[in-house]
Amino acid sequence: MPAGMAICVFPFVSTGAGLLLGLVLALAFGNPWLDHTRKVTRTLLALSIVGLGAGMDLRIVARVGVHGFVYTIAGISTALAAGAILARLFGVARNVGTLISVGTAICGGSAIAAIVPLLRPKEHETSVALGTVFLLNAVALFLFPAIGHAVGLGDAQFGLWSALAIHDTSSVVGAAVSWGGRAVEIATTVKLARALWIVPLTLAIAAWHRRITGEDDRGKPSRPWFIVGFVAAAALVTYVPSLQRAGHVTAAIARQSLVVTLFLIGASLTGSSVRAVGTRPLLLGVALWIVVASLSLGAIVAGAIA
């Protein structure tokens, strides 16, 4: 694993190649440092996101975030409603269906991790939801750029579509980095603005869970504090012009550290986690993903959102 991380430091290794290398090594040889890998992944992803902020103009970040407020609410609401309906159609258990729906609606594994303390699902239910989201994230990293080019999307359009339709922040930014241009700026900003909805959504789910089960939820949801770091880095570079050159260097390093992050994400996959997913949850995840991706892409191509 250390050798794989070292390879991913080089700029000729793309985000997709990093993820694929981690997957191959994990499935072929296993990962004896699995717990440590997952801890390092969370930290490195947060630092990469903060570093990307150093290459952005806060004024543009704010404008994109405010502009996307309405369709962010619409997108989250649509994903949750469609998830509830599809979970019933596929006969998926309530906890698993809720976890997959929330992961699709906001930011994948981070959103799932945030509500696990509230729902207190069984360990295998959490594994199923995370496994489903992980597999779809891996597919999206390769599939979305290909579809974007086939449809003829511009940089901003692709960045927006990625942020609205790919689950995890890591894969959103990874797909945008592989696309290039303004896609990274748009995708990162919109996705992080969307991730802020973890907080109100967890409160709503806590209230719903109490009403449905009568249980008292003592767990505390996690919060995406790295968003504050992203905004702070963008503010520094924007309002202290002398830091702009250093900011661009930091952002370039952050893009490559994201490749290492995706390698570690791939290296966290185990054969047992793949087998645990099962057919029905995977069908739910795929169907919900197709609904969200198709509706958002159609709206972008039609000019309904921009």
N, C-alpha and C positions, 0 to 999 in steps of 0.2 A: 504493500500500500504506500509506504513512503516514496518508493521509486515512481509510482504512478502520479503522486502529487508533484514530484519534482518535474516530471515530463510536462504536466499541465501548466507549469509556470511559464513555459516558452510561448511566445505570441503566435506561433504557427498552429497551435492547438486550439480548435474552435470549441464553443460551448457544447455542441452536440457530440464532438469527439471526446471531450472530457467525461460527459455523462456515460457514453457508450463504453469507454475504457473502464470506468468504475464498475459498471454493470457486469462486463465480461470477467473482470478479475474476481468480483465477489461471487458470482455464480460458478466460476470455474475452480477457484481455490479457497473460497470462503473468506471471512474477515474476522480474524481473532481479536481485533480491537473494536468490535461493533459498538459498544456503549460509548467508548471514547470518541469514536468517529462521529456519532450523532451529536455529542456535546460540542465538538470542534466545529461541526457543520453549522449549528445554530449561531455560534459566535462569529464565524467567518462570513456567513451570509449577512449578518447585521453590519459588520464592518465594511463589507463590500458595498452595501446600500448607502451607508454614510459616505463612503469614498466617492460614489457616483454623484452624490449631491454637490461635491466640491467642483464638479465640472459643469454645473448648471446655474442659470440665472434665476434668482429667487422670484423676480417679477414675473417671469414666464411660468415658473412653477405654480405661483399663486393664481395666475390667470387660467391656466389649464385646470387646476383643481376646482376653482369656482365654476368654470364653464361646465365641468363634468358632473356637477352636483345632482342635477335633475335626472340625467340618464343613469347615474350610479344608483339612485334610489329605485328607479324603474327596473334596472337590471337585477338588483338584489331581490326585489319583490317578486319578479317574474321567475327567477331561479328557485326561490323557496316554494312558491305556489306550484310550479311544475314538478319540483322534487316531491312534494307531498302527494300529488296525484299519481306520479309514476311509481312511487314506493308502494302505494296501494295496488296498482295494476300488476306489479311484479311480485307482490307478496313479500316485500322486504320488511324486516322487523323495524319497529318505530325508531329505536335508538340509532340503528345503522342508517336508516333512511334520513334521519335528521342530520347525522354527522356528514354524510355524503352531500346532502343538499346545502348545508352551511359551507362546506369546503368548496363547493362549486360556486356558490353565490359570492363569496368574499375572497379568501386567499388560501385555499387549499389546506395543507397540513397545519398552518398556523391557526386558522380559524377552528379546525377540529380540536387542536390542543387546547384552545381557549375555552371550549364548552365542555370538554371531558370532565373537569371538576364539578360542573353543574349537573350534568346528566348521570354521572357515575355509571357509565356503561360497563359491561363485562370486558375483560381484556381482549378477548377475541373479536368483539364488536368494534373496538377501537382499531385493532389491527386490520380488520377487513376494510374499514373506511379509509384508513391511511394507505393501505395497499392499493385500493382502487384509484385513489387520487394520484398516487405515485406513478402507477402505470400510465395513466392518461397524461400526466405531465411529461413523461418520457416521450410519448408519441407526439405530443404537441410541439416539442422542441424541433422535431424534424418536419412534421406535417404542415404547421402553420406558415413557415416561409414559402414552402412549395405552393400552397393554396394562394397565398398573398400575391406571388408572382404570376400565377395562372390567371387570377382575377384582375390583375393590373392595379393593385393598391399602391398609393404613394407612401412615403415614409411615415407621415403623420397618421394616415389611415391605418397602416399596419400596426403602428404603436398603440393606437386606440383599441383596435380589435384584439390585440394580444392581451391588453390590460383587462378587457371586458370578458374574455372568453377562455383564457388559460388560468388554471387553478392557482398554483404557487407563484409567489413573487420571483423566486429563483428562475423558474422556467419562463416567466413573462420577460424578465430582463435578459435571460439567455437567448430567447428567440429574437428579441429586439437587437441585441448585440450582433447576432449573426446576420441580421437584415442590414444594419448600419444606418447612417444618416441621422435624421431627427427622431427615428423610431425609438431610440433608447430614452431620450428626454421625455417624450410623450408617454411611453409605456410605463416608465418608472413612476412618473408623477401621478398618473391616473390610478395606477395600481396601489400606490401608497395612500392616496386619498380614499380609495375604496377600503383599504385595510383599516382605516380609522373607524369604520362601521362595526368592527369587532366589539367595541365597548357597548354601544347601545343595543346591539343584537344579543349579546350575552345577557344583558339585563332583561330583555324581552323573553328570551328562552328560559331564563330562571323563573320568571313569573308564570310562563306557560307550563313549565315542568311542575311547579308547585300546585297549579290548578288541576293538572291531569292526574298526578300521583298522590298529592297531599303530603309529599315529602318536603322536609326543610333542607335547602341546599346550603351547606356550609363552605363549599369549595369556592375558591377565588379564581376568576378567569385571568389568564395571562394577558398582558397588554403589549402592543408592538412599540416599545420605547425607541427602537432604532429610527422610527419616523422622525422623532424630535432631532436626532443627530443628523439625519438627512437634510432637514430644513435649516438647521444651524450651520452646516457646512456650506449650503447654497447661499445663506445670508452673508457669511464671512467673505466668500469669493465675490459676491455681488457688490457689497458695500465697502470692501477694502481692495481697490484695484491692484495694489501691489502683490496681492496673493493669487491673482488669476493664473499666472504661469504655473505656480506650484499646484494650484487647484486642478489644472488640466493634467499635470503629471500624476497627481493623486487619483484622478478619475480613470486614467489609463491603467494604472496599477490595479484599481478596483475592478475594472472589466476583466483583467486576467485572473484576479483572485476569485472572481465569480466562476471561471472555468474550473478552478481547483475545488470550489464549493460544489459544483455540479458533479465533479468526479467523486467527491465524498458522499454525495446523495446517492449516486449510483452504487458506490461501494457499501452502502447501508442496506441494500436489498438482499434478502435471503430467500432461499428456495422455499422455506416454510411460510414466509409472508406471502409469496406468490400463490402457493397452494391454498392458503387460508382465505383468499378473496372469495372464491365461490362464484357460481354462474349468475345468480340473481342480483347480488349487489353490483357486480361488474356490468350487467345489462342496464341496471338503473343508472350507474355512473356514466356509461356511454350514451344512453338515450338522453339523459339530462344535459350532458355536454353538447350533444348534437343540437338540441333545442336552443341552448344559450348561444352557441357559436353561430348557428344559422341565423337566428333573429338579429344578433348584433352585427354580423357581416352584412345581412340584407339592409339593415338600417343605415350602415355606413356607406354602402355602395349607392343606395337611393338618396343619400344626402340628408337623411332625417337627423343624424347626429354627426358632428364633425368637430 
